[in-house]
Amino acid sequence: MNKIIKTATNFALIFVATLFLMRCASVNNVSVTSIPAKRDNSFKVSVSRVVFLWFNFDNDYIDDLYEKIKNACPGMKATGILTKDEVYAYLVVFKRVVTATGYCVPSDIK
């Protein structure tokens, strides 16, 4: 009887550990702007947020992406921007990651 309880306990622990280690990844949205002919200076920035039990009260973390893009191209124009909205789902936790890659080109001063 004691051996059966020990085996059941080990199985339960392995099952629970497997649940916590499983994850699923998905891409919700991808968008791209016009890609420049001259692609010398590239950048890649991202922002992320962890959401517990599917309670997401705001999307303010996205606002930081604009500032990061601006800081990646000081005095230049960011173009050819590819954005990806990815979600990594664990048992009760979601991690949202928005990544932007693009190119810095000289600003046209007229």
C-alpha positions, 0 to 999 in steps of 0.5 A: 500500500505504501509503495502505491501511494509513493508511486502515485505521489511521484506521478502527480509531481511529474504531472504538475511539473509538466503542466508548469513547464509546458508553453505555447507560442503564437504570433497574433499580428505582423506588420511592415512599413516601406523598406528603404533601398539603403539598409545600412543601420538596422535596429531591433527593440522590444517590450514585454508584459507578463499577465497572470490569470488572464487579467490585463488591465491596460496596454501601456507597455506598448507606449515604451516601444515608440520611445525605444524606436526613437532612441534607436535612431537619434537624429534619423528617420526609422523606416522599414519597421516590422512589428510582431505581437507574440504571446507565450502562454504557460499554465496560468501566465501569459507573456506578451512580447511586441518586437520592432525591427527596422532601419535608420535612414537620414532624415530628409531636410527640406 
